[in-house]
Amino acid sequence: MNTATIFLIISLAGIIIMFVTKLIEAKTGKKSILSKISDNTNHVIHNQIAKIKITFSFVNKRNAILLGRFIIYHVLLACHKLYMKLKQVIKKHLENKPSSPINMVLGKGVIKRKGSVSFFLKHIVEESKRSNNTL
């Protein structure tokens, strides 16, 4: 059996149980526990429904459009702030991105470390600058 069949059987059993309890109430004249609970909570549910109706009575086409615009504005504002923050992070990463080793070997990057390799690479950079200036 699939879930739809199970829910159908459960709801059918519930309907049959409700009919049986109402028949018993009608024959004996005594209220069941469910009837007593519903009598005690009926006014609470009616008051809540009345409050919901009053709240929805204030909603008209103009107010719905304004509320929709308000919500869309704040969603778009949050998206824009997130976009700007991501853009700054990516830009900062790209600016601070270390040169690739190939660029260092070719003498295209500025080397700040000290050592024999750095000295050699600085020499290559200076030579490439000189050759570019003479052309």
N, C-alpha and C positions, 0 to 999 in steps of 0.2 A: 504494500500500500504506500502511496505517496502522501506527502503532507497535506495536500488539498483534500484528499479523502478523509484523513484523520480529523481535520478541522471541521469538515461537513458533519461527520458522525458526532463530534463533541457538541457542535452547535445544535444539532437535532436533538440530542439528549437533553441539553439545557432547555430547549423549548418545551419538550415533553414534561420535564420536571416542573417548569413554571405552570403549565396547564393543570397538572395534577395538584400542585399546592393551591392554586386558585379554586379548583373544584372542592378541595377539602375545606378551604376557608368559607366557601359559599354554603356548604352543607352544615358545617358545625357552627358557623357564626363567629369563630375565634380568629383573631389575626395571627399570621405566622410571624416568625422572627424577622424575615425580610420586609414584611409590610410595616412592622413597628419601626425598623431602622429607616425605611424610606419616609415614613411620616415624620420622624424626628429630623431628618436631614433635608427634607423637601424645600423648606424656606431658605436654607443656605444656598442651595443650587439655584433657586429662582432669583435670589438677590445677586448672585454672581453673574447670571445671564443678563439681568437688568443693567448691571454696571458695564458689561461688555457692549450691550446695545447702546448705552449712552456714549461710551467711548467711540464707537464706530459711527455714531451720528455726527460727530465733529469732522469726520473724514469726508471730504468732497474731492472733486477732480483737481481743484487748485492746490489744496493741501497735500494731496497725494503726489502731485508733480513736484512741489517744493520739497517734500520729504525725500523723494527719489533723487532730486538734484543734490540735496545735502549729503545723502549717503554716497552718491557717485563722486562728488567733489572730494570727500575725505578718503575714499578708496584710491582715487587717482593721485591725491596729494601724498599718501603713504607710498604708493608705487613710485612716484617721482623722487621722493626722498631716498628710497632704497636704490633707485637707478643712479642718482648722483653719488651716493656713498660708494656703490660698486665702481663707478667710473673713476672716482678719486683713488680707490685702492688699486685698481688696475693701472692707472696712470703712474701712481707712485712706484708700483712694482716695475713697470717698464723703464722708468727713469733710473731706478737703482739696480736694474738688472746687470749682472756682471757681463763683461764682454766674453764672447765665446773663445775657446782656446785657439781656434783657427785664426781669428782676428789678431790675437796676441802674437802668434807666430809670424803672421804677415806684417806685423808692425803697425796695425791700425788702431790699437788701443793705447791708453795712457797707463803706464805701469807705475804703481806707487810703492810696491814692496822693494826691499833692498836685497841684493844678492847678485851672483854672477850671471844668472839667467836674466834677471831684470836689467842688469847693465847692458847685456847683449841686445835685449829687446829695445831698450831706449836708444841704443846706437842705430838699430834698424829704423826706428821711427824718425830719428833725426836725418838719416840718409834719405829716407823717402820724402821728407819735407824739402830737403835741399834739391832733390831731383825734380820735384814738382815746381819749385820756384824758378829753376833755371829754364824750364820749358816755357 
